């Protein structure tokens, strides 16, 4: 025990304070109540010397000697005695909010008192749900007495971290929150954090924000330590990354929801937001936490914080940098492909379009800020127009935008709005078009195209459809679905990372529209490829299939027409994919399926990897009339001589006549 905590130190106090302090230290509750009133009510009138003089009394009232007895015999103890012990400790905690502030106590005394605070806090945490008879500490905000105690405890915890932060020259202080001195201290902080968030205790949340900031988890070079401490915090919030993510999102919203010109952000609000920003710096390496945050509405929370910062007339010092950092984090959420459309839809719903231009007006010339704004306008939002779930939110968002004063953004904005309007027209057509409701039977020997409601879906994979049970049996036995059903199930999960079913249906419509627009061009190009391929070519199939590759990320969409190669993984084989099984399926269909493929950024890959997913989107046809017709035209053309090029314009009328005879074609 530090010498300044000896009972004899209080002999230097004047009367009647000396008697009150000594009797309180001996367990006299009436005298303790008097001492608490003096310290807490007259806090501003106390000198550091006087506060230091009564510290032995509070060190004594924190004696954890009763903990083993209460822990092992709680059911048999006198409830009034237990209540008296808890009242003694609770009011001591309240006084320590004053006593542990700043440098009132010498480091040694501070450490000794913290050791007892930690012992009692551990006990309270262990017995949180046991209904211990704590006293009511204050009336506002209304909370259960046990939660009031933990709110005060977070203030004391904050004092410890602050003392360590302010005195790095004292190596002994850092051990106070180490695993050796206070094992799993952040587990306790995490548990209290999730409870106080539900109770909307802003003062307790402020102290937890300060603890998170001073832990510097997002700044540490020792990744193993920061991950261990982060895991402790997450274990306290519930034990999973999802629990930690939910708590972080709620914390951001607690500091930003409802803030704006009439209710601007306060310093404490900014502190709440900033603490979560520093945790977000961990996301590039803590991918499990990143994924959990994205599932729990992180983009929506960041948009709310961004709105609060943009709409606060004067952001409190020193947090002016926060608006740039929150916007950077928001844009970073769009870079990850999995469920991209959900996050950008959340941002649009939160008003990000209008906020972009309000934000552009703020501050001076910031090249990074301008680059991020342009990235959203020229890359992220155009890509989002692929998704029905995003498009339906855009008309309302567009109506909020006033004419632009920023001339640098006029061009990208006008291009974006033109694209949005074009896609909205297509969306309206899609909602009223029956074409996407048509689908083909996946028994390639049948291929009947009919309304989707007339087909039955495989209950195992939920991917393939059949017009009858007989067709399902044939495909199971002869079409190899027996071996592919399980892998198709995993594709469903992968597809959901890209988009929801209605989004996929709209994407199918976009592909179909693009194909119909370019059908004649595709047919002529196929004819030219077949003409060029005739002859003794070892890498060509005797009857090569047409492969059409779609990339519709940018309007109006790119299309590449290729012919099937054999045994090659080269780029010309289709972006490194041979699609052998799909090609075999198309061959078995005898012209009722055509090899159409969609390429999209892979949702399972990191942004820097640039990987793409290849998805088989077969064109379903009534018959093989197109391919048979093109080969008939080809057979009437003399073989290629040398490097001769086919004059496709000469054959265009015949191709047009052929296309006019085709029946229904749909993806």
VOPAVEX-852069 format. One record per residue (C-alpha): x, y negated, z. Coordinates in pm, whole numbers, always signed. Example, Ala and Ser with C-alpha at 12.3 -4.5 7.8 and 13.67 -1.06 7.14 Angstrom:
2
(node (+1230 +450 +780))
(node (+1367 +106 +714))
***
This chain:
667
(node (+0 +0 +0))
(node (+123 -347 -89))
(node (+214 -560 +218))
(node (-36 -830 +120))
(node (-317 -578 +176))
(node (-228 -508 +541))
(node (-508 -590 +788))
(node (-260 -801 +984))
(node (-248 -1051 +697))
(node (-602 -1162 +789))
(node (-483 -1273 +1133))
(node (-355 -1586 +961))
(node (-709 -1686 +859))
(node (-894 -1949 +1055))
(node (-1208 -1877 +1254))
(node (-1482 -1776 +1194))
(node (-1355 -1636 +863))
(node (-1090 -1427 +1039))
(node (-1339 -1241 +1257))
(node (-1582 -1197 +965))
(node (-1311 -1052 +739))
(node (-1167 -819 +1003))
(node (-1511 -687 +1106))
(node (-1606 -637 +741))
(node (-1288 -436 +693))
(node (-1391 -217 +989))
(node (-1725 -136 +824))
(node (-1959 -394 +979))
(node (-2217 -438 +701))
(node (-2363 -761 +841))
(node (-2019 -921 +838))
(node (-1953 -782 +489))
(node (-2277 -942 +367))
(node (-2160 -1271 +514))
(node (-1817 -1239 +350))
(node (-1973 -1152 +14))
(node (-2195 -1461 +31))
(node (-1898 -1682 +115))
(node (-1678 -1545 -166))
(node (-1941 -1522 -441))
(node (-2148 -1833 -365))
(node (-1858 -2065 -283))
(node (-1617 -1927 -541))
(node (-1519 -2268 -679))
(node (-1420 -2398 -333))
(node (-1176 -2119 -257))
(node (-803 -2160 -302))
(node (-594 -1874 -434))
(node (-425 -1857 -94))
(node (-757 -1813 +87))
(node (-878 -1549 -158))
(node (-553 -1361 -119))
(node (-602 -1380 +258))
(node (-933 -1188 +252))
(node (-815 -926 +0))
(node (-725 -672 +274))
(node (-1092 -665 +377))
(node (-1202 -564 +28))
(node (-921 -316 -6))
(node (-1049 -151 +312))
(node (-1414 -148 +203))
(node (-1305 +26 -118))
(node (-1156 +319 +73))
(node (-1259 +629 -128))
(node (-1252 +859 +177))
(node (-1628 +930 +149))
(node (-1611 +1047 -214))
(node (-1523 +1415 -141))
(node (-1800 +1441 +117))
(node (-2067 +1287 -108))
(node (-1950 +1490 -406))
(node (-1979 +1824 -223))
(node (-2264 +1766 +24))
(node (-2489 +1500 -127))
(node (-2808 +1702 -74))
(node (-2745 +1743 +300))
(node (-2628 +1391 +384))
(node (-2842 +1122 +546))
(node (-2977 +913 +252))
(node (-2945 +590 +454))
(node (-2578 +661 +521))
(node (-2516 +725 +151))
(node (-2702 +404 +62))
(node (-2487 +209 +310))
(node (-2164 +343 +158))
(node (-2282 +260 -193))
(node (-2393 -89 -88))
(node (-2050 -149 +66))
(node (-1869 -46 -252))
(node (-2112 -222 -486))
(node (-2079 -559 -313))
(node (-1704 -513 -297))
(node (-1706 -469 -676))
(node (-1900 -794 -700))
(node (-1640 -982 -496))
(node (-1354 -830 -693))
(node (-1488 -1008 -1003))
(node (-1353 -1319 -830))
(node (-1052 -1167 -660))
(node (-908 -984 -964))
(node (-934 -1291 -1186))
(node (-606 -1435 -1309))
(node (-296 -1405 -1090))
(node (-457 -1435 -747))
(node (-321 -1098 -634))
(node (+42 -992 -656))
(node (+97 -717 -911))
(node (+146 -450 -646))
(node (-175 -543 -464))
(node (-361 -564 -794))
(node (-248 -210 -881))
(node (-349 -73 -540))
(node (-698 -224 -562))
(node (-740 -102 -921))
(node (-652 +251 -809))
(node (-949 +247 -571))
(node (-1178 +79 -826))
(node (-1093 +356 -1071))
(node (-1158 +629 -813))
(node (-1506 +495 -736))
(node (-1586 +433 -1103))
(node (-1495 +791 -1189))
(node (-1724 +911 -912))
(node (-2011 +686 -1023))
(node (-1965 +808 -1380))
(node (-1974 +1170 -1269))
(node (-2293 +1116 -1066))
(node (-2461 +868 -1302))
(node (-2773 +1078 -1352))
(node (-2807 +1187 -988))
(node (-3018 +888 -881))
(node (-2774 +749 -624))
(node (-2932 +470 -412))
(node (-2739 +168 -541))
(node (-2847 -181 -430))
(node (-2996 -432 -674))
(node (-2712 -670 -759))
(node (-2904 -931 -961))
(node (-3247 -983 -1114))
(node (-3159 -1097 -1466))
(node (-3121 -917 -1697))
(node (-3342 -641 -1556))
(node (-3146 -316 -1538))
(node (-3131 -14 -1316))
(node (-2897 -78 -1019))
(node (-2655 +191 -1140))
(node (-2621 +13 -1476))
(node (-2566 -318 -1298))
(node (-2275 -156 -1114))
(node (-2122 -36 -1440))
(node (-2167 -378 -1599))
(node (-1968 -527 -1311))
(node (-1715 -244 -1341))
(node (-1654 -338 -1706))
(node (-1566 -688 -1589))
(node (-1310 -536 -1351))
(node (-1176 -312 -1628))
(node (-1146 -620 -1848))
(node (-945 -793 -1572))
(node (-700 -504 -1573))
(node (-645 -514 -1950))
(node (-612 -894 -1933))
(node (-350 -871 -1662))
(node (-151 -626 -1875))
(node (-192 -851 -2181))
(node (-82 -1166 -1997))
(node (+220 -1008 -1826))
(node (+400 -783 -2075))
(node (+720 -845 -1879))
(node (+587 -629 -1594))
(node (+623 -270 -1722))
(node (+441 -125 -1422))
(node (+114 -288 -1524))
(node (+81 -101 -1854))
(node (+55 +231 -1672))
(node (-268 +120 -1501))
(node (-473 +228 -1806))
(node (-242 +511 -1911))
(node (-336 +878 -1921))
(node (-120 +938 -1613))
(node (-280 +672 -1393))
(node (-637 +657 -1530))
(node (-697 +970 -1740))
(node (-981 +940 -1993))
(node (-1045 +580 -1896))
(node (-1178 +505 -2246))
(node (-1423 +794 -2218))
(node (-1583 +606 -1927))
(node (-1574 +281 -2125))
(node (-1742 +458 -2419))
(node (-2020 +599 -2203))
(node (-2090 +262 -2044))
(node (-2071 +95 -2386))
(node (-2347 +305 -2538))
(node (-2571 +254 -2233))
(node (-2522 -121 -2205))
(node (-2585 -157 -2578))
(node (-2924 +6 -2538))
(node (-2993 -219 -2238))
(node (-2881 -533 -2430))
(node (-2645 -640 -2151))
(node (-2450 -905 -2340))
(node (-2214 -982 -2051))
(node (-2112 -619 -2014))
(node (-2076 -586 -2391))
(node (-1852 -892 -2395))
(node (-1616 -728 -2145))
(node (-1612 -407 -2351))
(node (-1535 -613 -2662))
(node (-1236 -761 -2483))
(node (-1116 -415 -2379))
(node (-1143 -290 -2739))
(node (-952 -593 -2863))
(node (-674 -554 -2608))
(node (-638 -184 -2687))
(node (-526 -298 -3036))
(node (-620 +37 -3188))
(node (-626 -104 -3540))
(node (-283 -265 -3504))
(node (-78 +13 -3344))
(node (+203 +173 -3536))
(node (+180 +479 -3312))
(node (-102 +649 -3504))
(node (-113 +953 -3277))
(node (-174 +736 -2969))
(node (-433 +517 -3140))
(node (-619 +825 -3265))
(node (-613 +983 -2919))
(node (-752 +666 -2762))
(node (-1010 +631 -3039))
(node (-1119 +991 -2980))
(node (-1163 +912 -2610))
(node (-1380 +614 -2693))
(node (-1584 +822 -2937))
(node (-1623 +1106 -2689))
(node (-1766 +859 -2441))
(node (-2023 +723 -2686))
(node (-2162 +1072 -2743))
(node (-1891 +1303 -2866))
(node (-1915 +1270 -3244))
(node (-1798 +1025 -3508))
(node (-2163 +956 -3580))
(node (-2220 +849 -3217))
(node (-1922 +614 -3228))
(node (-2037 +476 -3564))
(node (-2390 +415 -3434))
(node (-2248 +229 -3135))
(node (-2018 +16 -3351))
(node (-2302 -76 -3588))
(node (-2527 -165 -3295))
(node (-2248 -376 -3144))
(node (-2209 -578 -3465))
(node (-2584 -632 -3487))
(node (-2602 -735 -3121))
(node (-2362 -1019 -3195))
(node (-2511 -1127 -3528))
(node (-2879 -1037 -3574))
(node (-3107 -1339 -3573))
(node (-2819 -1588 -3591))
(node (-2829 -1877 -3835))
(node (-2857 -2256 -3861))
(node (-3114 -2278 -3579))
(node (-2944 -2016 -3365))
(node (-2573 -2038 -3453))
(node (-2312 -1789 -3347))
(node (-2157 -1851 -3006))
(node (-1799 -1779 -2905))
(node (-1912 -1458 -2733))
(node (-2106 -1349 -3043))
(node (-1793 -1388 -3253))
(node (-1599 -1189 -2995))
(node (-1846 -901 -3030))
(node (-1812 -905 -3409))
(node (-1434 -942 -3404))
(node (-1382 -644 -3173))
(node (-1555 -420 -3427))
(node (-1357 -576 -3711))
(node (-1034 -466 -3542))
(node (-1168 -111 -3509))
(node (-1256 -122 -3879))
(node (-888 -166 -3959))
(node (-852 +202 -3869))
(node (-1084 +319 -4147))
(node (-824 +371 -4425))
(node (-670 +651 -4219))
(node (-970 +752 -4003))
(node (-1181 +875 -4290))
(node (-1419 +1074 -4066))
(node (-1513 +755 -3883))
(node (-1541 +570 -4213))
(node (-1782 +826 -4354))
(node (-1990 +821 -4035))
(node (-2008 +441 -4041))
(node (-2126 +443 -4401))
(node (-2401 +689 -4305))
(node (-2511 +478 -4007))
(node (-2573 +149 -4189))
(node (-2231 -15 -4159))
(node (-2279 -212 -4483))
(node (-2612 -347 -4357))
(node (-2452 -451 -4027))
(node (-2161 -623 -4204))
(node (-2408 -806 -4430))
(node (-2595 -928 -4121))
(node (-2269 -1048 -3966))
(node (-2166 -1210 -4295))
(node (-2500 -1391 -4312))
(node (-2463 -1513 -3953))
(node (-2113 -1646 -4022))
(node (-2205 -1813 -4352))
(node (-2513 -1976 -4198))
(node (-2347 -2098 -3878))
(node (-2272 -2470 -3935))
(node (-1949 -2463 -3734))
(node (-1796 -2124 -3656))
(node (-1648 -2141 -3302))
(node (-1270 -2165 -3280))
(node (-1056 -1959 -3325))
(node (-1289 -1737 -3530))
(node (-1304 -1934 -3857))
(node (-1107 -1651 -4026))
(node (-1382 -1403 -3940))
(node (-1606 -1483 -4238))
(node (-1329 -1387 -4484))
(node (-1247 -1068 -4296))
(node (-1609 -953 -4266))
(node (-1661 -1016 -4639))
(node (-1345 -820 -4721))
(node (-1469 -525 -4516))
(node (-1811 -544 -4680))
(node (-1665 -536 -5031))
(node (-1439 -247 -4925))
(node (-1749 -38 -4852))
(node (-1842 -60 -5221))
(node (-1511 +97 -5327))
(node (-1599 +440 -5188))
(node (-1817 +632 -5431))
(node (-2011 +860 -5198))
(node (-2358 +706 -5146))
(node (-2229 +383 -5301))
(node (-2579 +287 -5415))
(node (-2713 +311 -5058))
(node (-2457 +66 -4923))
(node (-2497 -188 -5201))
(node (-2876 -161 -5166))
(node (-2835 -240 -4795))
(node (-2624 -544 -4881))
(node (-2875 -666 -5141))
(node (-3159 -621 -4894))
(node (-2959 -831 -4647))
(node (-2931 -1115 -4899))
(node (-2575 -1067 -5021))
(node (-2645 -1221 -5365))
(node (-2740 -1559 -5222))
(node (-2472 -1534 -4955))
(node (-2205 -1490 -5224))
(node (-2267 -1837 -5360))
(node (-2310 -1998 -5017))
(node (-1980 -1839 -4920))
(node (-1814 -1964 -5240))
(node (-1889 -2321 -5129))
(node (-1719 -2274 -4791))
(node (-1362 -2375 -4720))
(node (-1088 -2458 -4962))
(node (-927 -2282 -5254))
(node (-882 -1919 -5155))
(node (-760 -1692 -5435))
(node (-833 -1370 -5244))
(node (-1186 -1483 -5166))
(node (-1252 -1582 -5527))
(node (-1114 -1250 -5652))
(node (-1343 -1054 -5420))
(node (-1649 -1255 -5525))
(node (-1569 -1191 -5890))
(node (-1516 -822 -5817))
(node (-1867 -797 -5672))
(node (-2017 -983 -5970))
(node (-1823 -807 -6246))
(node (-1766 -456 -6109))
(node (-1976 -356 -5809))
(node (-2314 -503 -5899))
(node (-2300 -396 -6267))
(node (-2224 -40 -6156))
(node (-2515 -59 -5912))
(node (-2764 -125 -6194))
(node (-2741 +246 -6281))
(node (-2949 +327 -5977))
(node (-3323 +284 -5955))
(node (-3302 +245 -5575))
(node (-3086 -65 -5626))
(node (-3265 -211 -5928))
(node (-3603 -229 -5753))
(node (-3449 -468 -5496))
(node (-3291 -706 -5746))
(node (-3591 -914 -5867))
(node (-3655 -1047 -5516))
(node (-3282 -1109 -5464))
(node (-3253 -1296 -5795))
(node (-3546 -1522 -5708))
(node (-3349 -1664 -5414))
(node (-3058 -1786 -5628))
(node (-3055 -2154 -5724))
(node (-2866 -2293 -6026))
(node (-2494 -2258 -5971))
(node (-2270 -2553 -5895))
(node (-1955 -2338 -5909))
(node (-1860 -2347 -6277))
(node (-1608 -2062 -6238))
(node (-1888 -1822 -6146))
(node (-2133 -1927 -6416))
(node (-2000 -1687 -6681))
(node (-1981 -1369 -6466))
(node (-2317 -1455 -6311))
(node (-2486 -1508 -6647))
(node (-2344 -1178 -6775))
(node (-2461 -999 -6463))
(node (-2813 -1143 -6477))
(node (-2839 -1049 -6845))
(node (-2742 -691 -6759))
(node (-2986 -681 -6468))
(node (-3270 -808 -6685))
(node (-3187 -549 -6951))
(node (-3183 -268 -6695))
(node (-3507 -397 -6536))
(node (-3677 -372 -6875))
(node (-3552 -14 -6900))
(node (-3670 +54 -6546))
(node (-4018 -66 -6636))
(node (-4015 +157 -6944))
(node (-3892 +447 -6732))
(node (-4173 +405 -6478))
(node (-4429 +419 -6761))
(node (-4261 +674 -6987))
(node (-4353 +1039 -6985))
(node (-4028 +1151 -7147))
(node (-3833 +1205 -6824))
(node (-4114 +1420 -6687))
(node (-4043 +1669 -6967))
(node (-3797 +1948 -6898))
(node (-3688 +2271 -7058))
(node (-3701 +2623 -6924))
(node (-3347 +2720 -6813))
(node (-3378 +3066 -6958))
(node (-3180 +2983 -7272))
(node (-3359 +3257 -7462))
(node (-3680 +3060 -7412))
(node (-3599 +2689 -7369))
(node (-3967 +2586 -7369))
(node (-3997 +2208 -7322))
(node (-4299 +2117 -7112))
(node (-4409 +1893 -6826))
(node (-4194 +1940 -6517))
(node (-4497 +2019 -6302))
(node (-4565 +2325 -6519))
(node (-4226 +2475 -6433))
(node (-4120 +2669 -6125))
(node (-3790 +2586 -5952))
(node (-3541 +2842 -5822))
(node (-3586 +2846 -5444))
(node (-3221 +2939 -5392))
(node (-3041 +2649 -5560))
(node (-3324 +2401 -5635))
(node (-3146 +2318 -5963))
(node (-3283 +2535 -6242))
(node (-3643 +2558 -6368))
(node (-3839 +2832 -6541))
(node (-4169 +2842 -6724))
(node (-4255 +3185 -6584))
(node (-4141 +3450 -6340))
(node (-4046 +3664 -6639))
(node (-3802 +3397 -6763))
(node (-3657 +3367 -6413))
(node (-3591 +3742 -6404))
(node (-3428 +3736 -6747))
(node (-3197 +3448 -6650))
(node (-3110 +3620 -6321))
(node (-3016 +3946 -6491))
(node (-2883 +3837 -6828))
(node (-2814 +3464 -6798))
(node (-2564 +3497 -6509))
(node (-2773 +3288 -6266))
(node (-2716 +3567 -6014))
(node (-2350 +3456 -5993))
(node (-2408 +3081 -6020))
(node (-2702 +3020 -5785))
(node (-2484 +2965 -5477))
(node (-2247 +2726 -5656))
(node (-2546 +2531 -5786))
(node (-2656 +2482 -5424))
(node (-2328 +2308 -5344))
(node (-2378 +2092 -5653))
(node (-2704 +1965 -5505))
(node (-2513 +1839 -5200))
(node (-2250 +1684 -5426))
(node (-2518 +1516 -5637))
(node (-2681 +1365 -5329))
(node (-2349 +1194 -5254))
(node (-2393 +1022 -5592))
(node (-2763 +941 -5587))
(node (-3110 +1045 -5471))
(node (-3336 +1242 -5710))
(node (-3521 +936 -5841))
(node (-3186 +774 -5920))
(node (-3077 +1084 -6112))
(node (-3404 +1078 -6302))
(node (-3342 +716 -6404))
(node (-2983 +797 -6505))
(node (-3122 +1078 -6719))
(node (-3354 +825 -6881))
(node (-3061 +587 -6952))
(node (-2866 +870 -7115))
(node (-3165 +969 -7322))
(node (-3225 +610 -7434))
(node (-2861 +565 -7526))
(node (-2865 +890 -7721))
(node (-3180 +792 -7911))
(node (-3020 +457 -8000))
(node (-2709 +626 -8140))
(node (-2851 +957 -8261))
(node (-2786 +878 -8627))
(node (-2430 +762 -8557))
(node (-2364 +1075 -8349))
(node (-2495 +1301 -8625))
(node (-2276 +1130 -8888))
(node (-1971 +1152 -8663))
(node (-2038 +1521 -8602))
(node (-2059 +1575 -8978))
(node (-1724 +1398 -9024))
(node (-1561 +1604 -8745))
(node (-1684 +1928 -8900))
(node (-1557 +1815 -9241))
(node (-1214 +1726 -9098))
(node (-1198 +2054 -8904))
(node (-1259 +2288 -9197))
(node (-961 +2501 -9280))
(node (-718 +2737 -9106))
(node (-700 +2562 -8764))
(node (-598 +2803 -8484))
(node (-729 +2583 -8204))
(node (-1078 +2549 -8352))
(node (-1371 +2778 -8296))
(node (-1502 +2931 -8620))
(node (-1823 +2744 -8548))
(node (-1726 +2457 -8313))
(node (-1989 +2302 -8089))
(node (-2056 +1932 -8076))
(node (-1978 +1778 -7735))
(node (-2113 +1431 -7655))
(node (-1958 +1257 -7352))
(node (-2150 +974 -7187))
(node (-2009 +707 -6955))
(node (-2283 +458 -6868))
(node (-2117 +284 -6572))
(node (-2095 -32 -6783))
(node (-2379 -131 -7015))
(node (-2466 -34 -7276))
(node (-2257 +278 -7214))
(node (-1970 +450 -7392))
(node (-2017 +766 -7596))
(node (-1743 +995 -7725))
(node (-1819 +1266 -7979))
(node (-1587 +1569 -7981))
(node (-1587 +1921 -8114))
(node (-1505 +2225 -7906))
(node (-1143 +2338 -7883))
(node (-1026 +2682 -7779))
(node (-798 +2762 -7486))
(node (-680 +2407 -7427))
(node (-677 +2188 -7120))
(node (-563 +1888 -7315))
(node (-728 +1548 -7300))
(node (-896 +1617 -7633))
(node (-1070 +1916 -7475))
(node (-1283 +1673 -7285))
(node (-1101 +1473 -7017))
(node (-916 +1786 -6907))
(node (-1229 +2003 -6872))
(node (-1306 +2286 -7115))
(node (-1663 +2349 -6989))
(node (-1634 +2712 -7095))
(node (-1945 +2834 -6912))
(node (-2155 +2544 -7038))
(node (-2039 +2604 -7394))
(node (-2130 +2972 -7364))
(node (-2474 +2874 -7234))
(node (-2524 +2639 -7529))
(node (-2425 +2915 -7772))
(node (-2673 +3158 -7620))
(node (-2951 +2900 -7666))
(node (-2921 +2921 -8047))
(node (-2949 +2546 -8091))
(node (-3209 +2472 -7822))
(node (-2937 +2320 -7599))
(node (-2662 +2080 -7699))
(node (-2344 +2013 -7505))
(node (-2398 +1667 -7355))
(node (-2187 +1562 -7057))
(node (-2197 +1267 -6814))
(node (-1878 +1136 -6653))
(node (-1898 +937 -6330))
(node (-1655 +834 -6057))
(node (-1629 +1129 -5818))
(node (-1794 +1061 -5479))
(node (-1560 +1305 -5305))
(node (-1241 +1127 -5412))
(node (-1064 +831 -5260))
(node (-1083 +510 -5470))
(node (-713 +509 -5550))
(node (-732 +861 -5695))
(node (-956 +748 -5981))
(node (-1106 +1095 -6022))
(node (-1419 +1149 -6230))
(node (-1691 +1410 -6202))
(node (-1814 +1591 -6510))
(node (-2184 +1678 -6504))
(node (-2351 +1898 -6766))
(node (-2656 +1710 -6900))
(node (-2776 +1938 -7182))
(node (-2990 +1791 -7455))
(node (-3295 +2014 -7479))
(node (-3436 +2062 -7827))
(node (-3734 +2241 -7972))
(node (-3515 +2431 -8217))
(node (-3174 +2433 -8390))
(node (-3289 +2228 -8688))
(node (-3033 +1948 -8640))
(node (-2723 +2169 -8629))
(node (-2851 +2395 -8904))
(node (-2931 +2092 -9118))
(node (-2587 +1933 -9068))
(node (-2413 +2258 -9155))
(node (-2634 +2284 -9463))
(node (-2519 +1938 -9572))
(node (-2157 +2034 -9495))
(node (-2179 +2347 -9707))
(node (-2269 +2133 -10009))
(node (-1961 +1912 -9962))
(node (-1640 +2026 -10135))
(node (-1358 +2126 -9896))
(node (-1126 +1855 -9775))
(node (-832 +1775 -10000))
(node (-525 +1656 -9811))
(node (-598 +1355 -9589))
(node (-927 +1278 -9761))
(node (-1187 +1103 -9541))
(node (-1555 +1185 -9569))
(node (-1772 +903 -9699))
(node (-2044 +927 -9433))
(node (-2240 +638 -9586))
(node (-2301 +849 -9893))
(node (-2461 +1117 -9675))
(node (-2651 +882 -9442))
(node (-2986 +912 -9631))
(node (-2979 +1291 -9605))
(node (-2894 +1272 -9233))
(node (-3175 +1021 -9176))
(node (-3419 +1250 -9354))
(node (-3303 +1540 -9138))
(node (-3344 +1346 -8812))
(node (-3696 +1243 -8912))
(node (-3801 +1609 -8911))
(node (-3676 +1686 -8560))
(node (-3917 +1752 -8276))
(node (-3890 +1649 -7910))
(node (-3540 +1603 -7769))
(node (-3483 +1521 -7404))
(node (-3218 +1548 -7137))
***
